[in-house]
C-alpha cells in the first residue's frame, strides 16, 4: 500500500533497462482506467537511462483508492501496466470528529513539525479551536468546534504541515468532518443518538447515510469482530457495542 504524499522507492528491471539509452517514464492512473487512456490526475516520473531506482510520490489521486495503476512508458508505442496498489491517506485517521480532540498521525514527521486544519487546501488560516499543534512522536492533537464560525457549513477540512515553525504550510490531504451535534435545523449532526429497546432489531443507526460508505457495530474497540447482522442487529439487555464508520 502507498500513502498520498509519501515517497515510494521503485526499482526497474527486465527488458532492455540495463542497456537502453533512452529514459523510461512511469506514471500513475486512477482506478478503472487503462494505461493508454488520459486523465488529469495522472502523474509522470521519469527515470533517466542507467537509473534503476528512484522515488515516486502520488499527490493527485484522492485516497482511499483501490487498484491505482502504475504504468510504464518505454516508448510512445510501448506502454503497459506494471503494478496496481491501494492508496491510503497521508495522515491517520482521515476523519475528524468535531468538539473533541483528535490525535492525528503524520505520514512522515516524528517531531518539530507543526500541523493544522484549514477550510481550503491552500492551507490559509485555520478552522481549529486550538493553535496549530506541534507534532510529537508523529502525533498532533487537533480540535475543531463544529458550530463555531463558518465550521457549520464544512463537510471536509484540510490537513497541513509546516517544517519552519508555522510560517509556510504544505497541504497533505483532506479529512472528512463528522459533526456529532446539530448546530441548527439546517446543519444537523451526522450521527444522532438513538434508543432501541432490548429484543428489538436496530433498523435505524441515526446516521447520515450520504456521509458514510460503511458503518457497523463492534463488540470491541479494535473493530475486528462485527455482529453478523450489522444492519439489523438484535441487542441484548445492557450489551455494550462500539459504533464504527468509514
TANORGI-V154391 format. One line per field, one symbol per residue. phi: phi as a letter, one per 30 degrees, with the letter a starting at -180 (. if undefined). psi: psi as a letter, one per 30 degrees, with the letter a starting at -180 (. if undefined). A space follows every 10 residues. Layout:
BEGIN
phi: ???
psi: ???
END
This chain:
BEGIN
phi: .bceicdbdb ccaiicedcd ccdcccbcbd eiccdccbad ddbcbccdei ccbacbbcbd ddddbchdcc cccdaeccba dcabacccdd cbdcbccdia dcdccddbcc aibcbacbdb ddidiacdcb decddbhicc ccbbddcdhc ddddcbbbdb bbccijdbcc dbkcbdcccc bddaedbddd bcdbbbdeic ddcbdicddd ccdbaacbdb ddiccceecd dbdcdcdidc bcdbba
psi: lkkkgkkkkk kkllbgeffl fllkkkllkl kfllfglkkf fkkkjkjlkf jfklkkkkff kklkkkhkkj lkjflffikl kelklkklle lklgkkklgl kjkkkkfeke lgkkklklfl gfgkakglgl lkkkkkhfkk jkkkjfgkbg fffkfklkkk kkggggekkk kglkkkjjkf lkelffillf jkklkklkgk kjfjfgljff fkfkllkkfl ffgejkkeif fikjllkgkk lkkll.
END
